[in-house]
Amino acid sequence: MTDNSTKSPWIDRFKKMGVAAFLFFLIKGLVWLAIFFGLGKWLKSLF
């Protein structure tokens, strides 16, 4: 048996995706965080 069975499936998935896909999802997540942070600040200013 290989050691891949002991590793988590997330590591194998990230390796298959590649760096470009990882950066895409990272930037996408940061954009969503910025949107929700701005929306929360805007709603807070309304009340």
C-alpha positions in Angstrom: 0.0 0.0 0.0 1.1 3.5 -0.6 1.2 6.4 1.9 -1.6 8.2 0.0 -4.2 6.4 2.0 -3.1 8.0 5.2 -3.1 11.6 3.8 -6.4 13.5 3.7 -8.2 13.6 0.4 -8.0 17.4 0.4 -4.2 17.4 -0.1 -4.6 15.1 -3.2 -7.4 17.3 -4.5 -5.3 20.5 -4.2 -2.4 18.8 -5.9 -4.6 17.8 -8.8 -6.1 21.2 -9.2 -2.9 23.1 -9.4 -1.7 26.5 -8.4 -3.9 28.5 -10.7 -7.1 26.9 -9.4 -5.9 27.4 -5.8 -5.2 31.1 -6.4 -8.6 31.5 -8.1 -10.5 30.0 -5.1 -8.4 32.0 -2.7 -9.1 35.3 -4.4 -12.8 34.4 -4.8 -13.0 33.7 -1.1 -11.3 37.0 -0.3 -13.7 38.9 -2.6 -16.7 37.3 -0.8 -15.3 38.2 2.6 -14.8 41.8 1.4 -18.4 41.9 0.1 -19.9 40.6 3.3 -17.7 42.8 5.5 -18.8 45.9 3.5 -22.4 44.8 3.6 -22.3 44.3 7.3 -20.7 47.7 7.8 -23.3 49.4 5.6 -26.2 47.7 7.4 -24.7 48.7 10.8 -24.6 52.3 9.6 -28.3 52.1 8.7 -29.4 51.2 12.2 
